[in-house]
């Protein structure tokens, strides 16, 4: 039997659910104080912010995953992430905690979630009586959106693998 690989995930809430993603994809977490809209930005980009001298496009996960939910009650946070499309900020409702789990605890998502955004969900984890939805950071944006973002020059792909200083 192969030993389980330990995973370190960051748990965050968007709408009614708690999601997790690999903490290694998150450079930092910053409070959301608003963003500046850019008229020529792709429609999935809410706006831009500047963090440590870097212009970062903001994608609101709430709008992507739950477009019909009412207004937020809490102050959102932004997960600054490095993806193949460059640096993007993911606006979430709340960051909850760090979760350490073994790879064997990741269950395949049911076929019913495979749909328009089903490729985003790559697993389900039961942890402390709560179901956590494991998302793939690289699938937050579709391939077409990644190309559109890079051509809009709102994110710098050359920093995609850079670590925070």
N, C-alpha and C positions, 0 to 999 in steps of 0.2 A: 504494500500500500504506500502510495506517495504521500509524504508529509504535506500538510496543509500550508499554503502560503498565507502569511499574515498580511492583511490589508488595512491601511489607515485611511479612513474616509471622513469627509466633513459632512455633517448633517445640517440641512437647512429646510425651512418651510416655505412653500409657495402655495398660496391658497390653503385648502384644507389638508394637504398631504405633506409628509416629510420625505425629502429626497436626499440622496447621498451621491457624492462623486469622489474620486481619488484626490486626496489632499495635495498630492504632488502637482496637480494641475492648477492649484490656486496660489497665486503669488502673495496676495494680501486681501484683507477685508476692510472696506472703508464705508463710513456712513454715507448715505445718499442725501445730497443737499440740492438736488435738481441737476438737470443737464441742459445744455444749449442745443437747440435743434439746428440742424444744418439742412437747408432747403434741397440740396442735391444728394442727400444721404439716401441709401436704400430704405424702403418703407418699414422694414423690420428693425431698423436702428432708431431708438427713441431720441437719441441725441448724443452729445459727446461731453466728456469731462476731462480735466487735466489732473493727473496724479503723478507726483514726482517728476514733473516736466514732460510727461508723455501724454499725448492726446489719445483717449480711449473711447471707442464707441460703446454705447450702453444698449444692451438687449434686455428687455423686461420679460423675465420668464413667466410672470403672471399673465401677461397679455398673450404670450405664446401658448401656454398650457391651459389657461382658464379665462378666455376672453370675455365670458359673460359674468364674471364675478363682480360684485360691487366694489366700491373704493376700499383701499387699504385703511385699516385702523391704526396700524403701527408704522413707525418710521422704518422704511426699507433700508437694506444694506446692499452693497455691491461687492461681489466676488470678482476680483481682478484675476483673469485667467489667461493662460497662454495656450493658444490652439494653433493648428496648422494654418488657420486664416490670419493669424497674428494675435495681438492682445485684444481681448474684449472684456467688458464688464458685464456681469450677469446680475441684474437687479432681482433681489429675492426679498421675501417678507421678513424673514428672521433666520439668523444662524443659530443653531441649537447646540451642537457639541461635536467633539471628535469621537468617532466610533472605530474601534479595533475589532476586526472579525477575521475569521479564517476563510480562505477561498471556498472551502467546502460548504459554507453556510449560504452561499449565493444560489438561489433557486431561479430556474428559468421562468420568465414571465409567461402568463397564459396567452394562448394564441389570440384571444379577444382584444388584446391591447395592440396588436400589430395593425396599424392603420396609418393615417396621415402622419402622425408623429411617433408611431410605434417603434421606429428604429432608435429613438432616443432612449427608451427604457431597455436596459440590457439584463436586469436581474431584480429579484426581490429578496430582501434580507429580513428575517425575523430577529429582532434584537430587543431584549428586555420587554417583551410583550407588545412591541410596536412593529408594524410593517414599514420598512424603509424601501424606497424605490431607487434603485441604482441606475444612474443615467451615464451615458457616454458623452463626455465633454466634446469630443470631436463631432458628435451628431447633433449638437444643439443647433447648429446651422446646417442647412442642406448644402450640397455641393454647389448648387447654383448661387445660393446666398454667400458662400465663401468667395466665389469668383467675383460676385457683385461687390462685396465688401473690399476685397483687395483692389479691384479696379477703381473704387471710389476713393482710395488712398486715405481711408479713415483709420486704418490700423496698419502697423508696420510689420510685415511678415518676417523681416530680418531679426526681429526681437522675439520671435515665437519660441525659441528655446532658451532664451536668456533667463537667468535667475534674478530674483530681487536682490538689490544691494542694500 
